[in-house]
Structure formats: structure tokens, C-alpha cells
């Protein structure tokens, strides 16, 4: 990570992991570019609402204005829980239930083009150790970075500094940040977390196990 501390892009979704990552990097790096990719998914309006509040609350000089790009996926996902076509995975569903095919590939591809065009050598993602998906492994990130670098004609590394950490670890190391302004919900109720989906359950459990007060606004407790 230290080799990229001068200038780095961070893929931010507004969730706990990427919010903590962008804050930690912004405290160390000279220039940090937060990037959000809109894919036409059901939670994005609320997610962006909170992400903008979170980034503003950090008040860190190295943070550049949020970059928002579009890469629609609804035409591929069709009538899917992520697009509003089906009921979202509930609190007792396994991690595999929230798999979105190609998500890290699609998000990092557009971010890599931005990085190459602006002389940024690396893109950081907040992937955790329990992520079971094929596009979230160390091997994938290493090889994908090489492929992107070949295709763009410039070196762009894909970094996953939290790949060895759990969500509990991330919360404990970042209790000083305004975590209540992060957002991780599949079916928001207005600007609140629904309190009933897979992601809300994961969030609440992690705060509880980390021993950190959860100030999140849930529609249902």
C-alpha cells in the first residue's frame, strides 16, 4: 500500500467497508479519488444520499470531489432482487444470496479507465475476508490488475487491503469515523435502513460483536 500513498482511487459504495477504507487512505495519502459507479440498482439513490454526507463529514484535504459514473446492469440482471423485481434476501440468508455476477469486474473497469487517464496508479476496494465471490479473491485482484494495465497501456494496480479483515475488525479500527453516515441496505425505507434484509442483519451483528454502539437509523428494529 505504501507505494501508492501519493495518489489512489477508491471505489466507494457508501457501505461500512468502503467508507472506512476511503477515510483511512485519505488520512495517509496525498490525493484520494472517491469513485461511485451507478448501475441502476434499487438502493443507489439512498446510498448516494448518505455517501455524500459521509464524505463531507470527513473534512479531509486529500479527498477529491466524488466522481459518479454510470454502468447500467439492469438489462443483464432483469427481474432480480437488486433491480426491484424480486424480494431481497432476508436476514437469515447466506452471503452467497447477495451475489451480483461480475460486480467487481464492472466497477473496477470504469474506475481503471479513469485512473489511467488521470495518472493514478492504483484502485482500492473494501473487500473483506468472508467475501466468497470469485471476483473478490487476492488472485483475481492481482491478475485483473495486470489485464487492465495491458489493455490501458498504463500500470493500474487493484488493491484490497481489507481482504484479511472481517467487518467486526473494520468497525473496531474505525469507531472514530462517522459510521452512522455509512449505508448498507438492500431495500431502504426512505433514507433509513430497512432493518430486515441480509445486509442490515450483517451490519447490526457486526456492530454488536465489535462492541461499538450502532447509531444507524433502522426503519424496523
C-alpha positions as CSV (number, residue, x, y, z in Angstrom):
1,X,0.0,0.0,0.0
2,X,2.8,2.5,0.8
3,X,3.9,2.5,-2.8
4,X,0.5,4.1,-3.7
5,X,0.1,6.5,-0.9
6,X,0.6,9.6,-3.1
7,X,-2.3,9.1,-5.4
8,X,-5.1,6.5,-5.3
9,X,-8.7,5.9,-6.4
10,X,-11.1,4.3,-4.0
11,X,-14.3,2.5,-5.2
12,X,-16.9,3.6,-2.7
13,X,-20.4,2.2,-2.3
14,X,-21.4,4.0,0.8
15,X,-21.2,0.8,2.8
16,X,-19.2,0.4,6.0
17,X,-16.1,-1.2,4.4
18,X,-15.5,1.2,1.6
19,X,-16.4,4.2,3.8
20,X,-13.8,3.2,6.4
21,X,-11.2,2.5,3.6
22,X,-11.6,5.9,1.9
23,X,-11.3,7.6,5.3
24,X,-8.1,5.7,6.3
25,X,-6.5,6.3,2.9
26,X,-7.4,10.0,3.0
27,X,-5.6,10.4,6.3
28,X,-2.4,8.9,4.8
29,X,-2.4,9.7,1.0
30,X,-1.8,13.0,-0.6
31,X,-4.6,12.6,-3.2
32,X,-7.6,10.3,-2.9
33,X,-10.3,10.0,-5.6
34,X,-13.6,8.5,-4.4
35,X,-15.5,6.9,-7.2
36,X,-19.1,5.7,-7.2
37,X,-20.5,3.7,-10.1
38,X,-24.3,3.8,-10.7
39,X,-25.6,0.5,-12.0
40,X,-29.4,1.1,-11.8
41,X,-29.8,-0.8,-8.6
42,X,-32.7,-0.3,-6.2
43,X,-30.7,1.2,-3.2
44,X,-28.5,3.7,-5.1
45,X,-30.4,6.9,-4.5
46,X,-30.3,6.4,-0.8
47,X,-26.8,5.1,-0.9
48,X,-25.6,8.2,-2.6
49,X,-27.5,10.4,-0.3
50,X,-25.6,9.0,2.7
51,X,-22.3,8.7,0.9
52,X,-22.2,12.4,0.1
53,X,-23.0,13.2,3.8
54,X,-20.2,10.9,5.0
55,X,-17.5,12.3,2.7
56,X,-18.5,15.8,3.7
57,X,-18.3,15.0,7.4
58,X,-14.7,13.6,7.0
59,X,-13.3,17.1,6.1
60,X,-10.0,15.7,4.8
61,X,-7.9,17.8,2.4
62,X,-6.7,14.9,0.4
63,X,-10.3,13.8,-0.6
64,X,-11.2,15.0,-4.1
65,X,-14.8,15.6,-5.2
66,X,-16.8,12.4,-5.5
67,X,-16.8,11.1,-9.1
68,X,-20.0,9.4,-10.2
69,X,-20.1,7.3,-13.3
70,X,-22.8,5.1,-14.9
71,X,-22.5,1.4,-15.9
72,X,-26.1,0.1,-16.1
73,X,-26.6,-3.6,-15.3
74,X,-30.4,-3.9,-15.1
75,X,-30.6,-5.1,-18.7
76,X,-28.5,-8.1,-17.7
77,X,-29.9,-8.7,-14.2
78,X,-33.5,-8.4,-15.4
79,X,-36.2,-9.1,-12.8
80,X,-33.8,-9.5,-10.0
81,X,-33.9,-8.6,-6.3
82,X,-31.2,-5.9,-6.9
83,X,-33.4,-4.1,-9.5
84,X,-36.6,-4.3,-7.6
85,X,-38.1,-7.3,-9.5
86,X,-38.0,-9.7,-6.5
87,X,-37.9,-9.7,-2.7
88,X,-34.4,-9.0,-1.4
89,X,-32.5,-11.7,0.6
90,X,-33.6,-11.7,4.2
91,X,-31.7,-11.7,7.5
92,X,-31.1,-15.5,7.6
93,X,-29.8,-15.9,4.1
94,X,-26.1,-16.8,3.5
95,X,-23.6,-14.4,1.9
96,X,-24.0,-16.3,-1.4
97,X,-27.6,-15.0,-1.6
98,X,-26.4,-11.4,-2.4
99,X,-24.0,-12.3,-5.2
100,X,-24.1,-9.9,-8.1
101,X,-22.3,-11.5,-11.1
102,X,-19.3,-9.5,-12.4
103,X,-19.8,-6.7,-9.9
104,X,-16.1,-6.1,-9.0
105,X,-15.1,-6.5,-12.6
106,X,-17.6,-3.9,-13.9
107,X,-16.9,-1.4,-11.1
108,X,-13.2,-1.6,-11.3
109,X,-13.1,-1.5,-15.1
110,X,-14.6,2.0,-15.4
111,X,-12.5,3.2,-12.4
112,X,-9.4,1.8,-14.1
113,X,-10.1,3.9,-17.2
114,X,-10.4,7.0,-15.1
115,X,-7.2,6.1,-13.2
116,X,-5.2,5.6,-16.4
117,X,-6.5,8.9,-17.9
118,X,-5.6,10.8,-14.8
119,X,-2.3,9.2,-13.9
120,X,-3.5,7.4,-10.8
121,X,-1.5,4.1,-10.3
122,X,-4.0,2.2,-8.1
123,X,-7.6,1.5,-7.3
124,X,-8.5,0.3,-3.8
125,X,-11.6,-1.8,-2.9
126,X,-13.0,-2.7,0.6
127,X,-13.4,-6.4,0.0
128,X,-13.4,-8.4,3.3
129,X,-12.2,-11.9,4.3
130,X,-15.6,-13.5,4.3
131,X,-16.4,-12.5,0.7
132,X,-16.9,-15.8,-1.1
133,X,-17.3,-14.5,-4.6
134,X,-15.0,-15.4,-7.4
135,X,-14.2,-11.7,-8.3
136,X,-13.0,-10.9,-4.8
137,X,-10.0,-13.1,-4.2
138,X,-6.4,-12.0,-3.9
139,X,-5.6,-13.9,-7.1
140,X,-8.4,-12.3,-9.0
141,X,-7.3,-8.8,-8.0
142,X,-3.7,-9.5,-8.9
143,X,-4.4,-10.9,-12.3
144,X,-7.2,-8.4,-13.1
145,X,-4.8,-5.5,-12.4
146,X,-2.4,-6.9,-14.9
147,X,-5.0,-7.4,-17.6
148,X,-6.3,-3.8,-17.1
149,X,-2.7,-2.5,-17.2
150,X,-2.1,-4.3,-20.5
151,X,-5.4,-3.1,-22.0
152,X,-4.9,0.5,-20.9
153,X,-1.2,0.7,-21.7
154,X,-0.6,2.1,-18.2
155,X,0.0,0.3,-14.9
156,X,-3.1,0.2,-12.7
157,X,-2.9,-2.0,-9.6
158,X,-6.0,-3.3,-7.8
159,X,-5.6,-3.2,-4.1
160,X,-7.7,-5.0,-1.4
161,X,-6.1,-4.0,1.9
162,X,-9.0,-5.3,4.0
163,X,-9.1,-8.8,2.4
164,X,-7.7,-10.3,5.6
165,X,-10.2,-8.5,7.9
166,X,-13.7,-9.1,9.0
167,X,-16.5,-6.5,9.2
168,X,-16.0,-6.6,13.0
169,X,-12.3,-5.8,12.6
170,X,-13.2,-2.8,10.3
171,X,-15.7,-1.4,12.7
172,X,-13.3,-1.6,15.7
173,X,-10.5,0.1,13.9
174,X,-12.8,2.9,12.6
175,X,-15.0,3.8,15.6
176,X,-13.7,7.4,15.3
177,X,-15.3,7.9,11.9
178,X,-19.0,8.8,11.4
179,X,-20.0,5.3,10.7
180,X,-23.7,6.1,11.2
181,X,-23.5,8.0,7.9
182,X,-22.5,4.9,6.0
183,X,-25.2,2.9,4.3
184,X,-25.6,-0.9,3.8
185,X,-29.2,-1.9,3.0
186,X,-30.8,-3.8,0.1
187,X,-34.3,-2.3,0.5
188,X,-34.2,1.2,2.1
189,X,-37.3,2.8,3.5
190,X,-36.9,6.4,2.6
191,X,-33.5,7.4,3.9
192,X,-33.4,4.7,6.5
193,X,-32.1,1.1,6.6
194,X,-35.0,-1.3,6.3
195,X,-33.6,-3.3,9.3
196,X,-34.8,-6.6,7.8
197,X,-32.6,-7.5,4.8
198,X,-29.4,-9.6,4.6
199,X,-27.1,-6.5,4.7
200,X,-28.9,-4.9,7.7
201,X,-28.6,-8.1,9.6
202,X,-24.9,-8.4,8.8
203,X,-24.4,-4.7,9.9
204,X,-26.2,-5.0,13.1
205,X,-24.5,-8.2,14.1
206,X,-21.0,-6.8,13.3
207,X,-21.6,-3.7,15.5
208,X,-22.9,-5.8,18.3
209,X,-19.9,-8.2,18.2
210,X,-17.4,-5.4,17.8
211,X,-18.8,-3.8,21.0
212,X,-19.3,-0.5,19.2
213,X,-22.6,1.5,19.5
214,X,-24.7,1.2,16.4
215,X,-26.2,4.7,15.7
216,X,-27.7,3.6,12.4
217,X,-31.3,4.7,11.7
218,X,-33.4,1.5,11.0
219,X,-37.0,1.6,9.9
220,X,-37.6,-1.6,11.9
221,X,-35.6,-2.6,15.0
